[in-house]
């Protein structure tokens, strides 16, 4: 498909491409440019290889339902599909209350084995609303009732089923500090009752995971030795090792302590934010700071931590070279929800200025909805309010595109409009920050998934 005569916001440059075009198929973006360069593609491939431009909406007989070769955007704006880096979409179903509440398993404060993919209701109407607003990708996962809540998933909003929508079924491990775990367990006379208790539980499961890893590694080495000995004709063969008993919770923590997956830490108050930093540094973890409501009060400290984390030896978990400087690796800050009231004490310093202050210090900043706290379709509106609070327009656009992709670790494929990237695009009549702008078309994986042309 070719979209031409467009104003293309690639997110790789502060200035859009005027009179631009983008050419793509189901696999990737093939070319981005300006002027009439797109016509050469039509002349070269339009007749010889018409399948290049087939819209892959298949009917029941597996035949293409229709074809579309080109679209005159008539000056409309094209953006990368919008990305929400922190949501609970599909885990708290729209209008279903307790029956549709599958985001918090309030039984044990340590529950890393919970997987968002097993609780997401992909038929929730909110996916359709998100898609219609140009939100093409969402990181969704457990809530903040537990100190360790489970595995966030990264998914598209426009697929036919969750399994087809998944970009990464385990993009991060959710952790939570502050009021929520205390309120959920303290009233039952269980730990954690204090912030000390939450930190101790988090440290405890990290230590258990490291010990578990070492035992598992030793078991694998013994079995390797045993199996090798069976192939040899020797009298001193080792005894058959015991079967290693797997622990689902600790197995789920292994990618975290090995530096493969980040901790996604819910923290509002500055002391909770700094506790997350402290523990990440102790265990050499990759991490993000989610909500970060009082981050603007300690922005200089967070920038120092972010800069320190650029060392190649940081965030490697148990594989860190102890002879070199080591510690946590802050991937970025995910701010929000921005739309809402100060509903609890730790939100007392809630302000629209947070994202702008953090970005001004040089930190990567993404904006979240925390759906259903803010309905998913209002992700662009949330970024607009962050702009009103001091975030530059370019940074606000990046916060729901390329910066979100970078923080989630998928920027090689998503977040910008450039050759080789996935064709997830939102075509708008104007700025996404203008309430008068309409979504004209949404492209997902190179096919039209929303078409509002009149």
Secondary structure, DSSP 4 states (H G I P E B T S, - for coil): -EEEEEEEE-SSSSS-EEEEEEEE-SS-EEEEEETTTHHHHHHHHTTTTGGGGEEEEE-TTSSEEEE--EEE-TT-EEEEPEEEEEE-TTTB-TT-GGGGB-S--TT-SB-TT-BGGGT--TT-HHHHHHHHTTEEEEEE---SSSSEEEEEEEEESSSSSHHHHEEEEEEEEEEE-SHHHHHHHHTTT-S-SSHHHHHHHHHHHHHHHHHHHHHHHHHHHHHHHHHHHHTS--S-PPPPPPPPPP-HHHHHHHHHHTTSSEEEEEE-SHHHHHHHHHHHHHHT-EEEEEE-TTGGGGHHHHHHHHHHTTSTTTT-GGG--TTS----EEEEEEE---SS---SGGGTT--TTHHHHHHHTT--EEE--TTTTS-GGGHHHHHHHHHHTT--HHHHHHHTTHHHHHHHT-TTTSSS--TTS---EEEESS-TT-TT--EEEEEETTEEEEE---
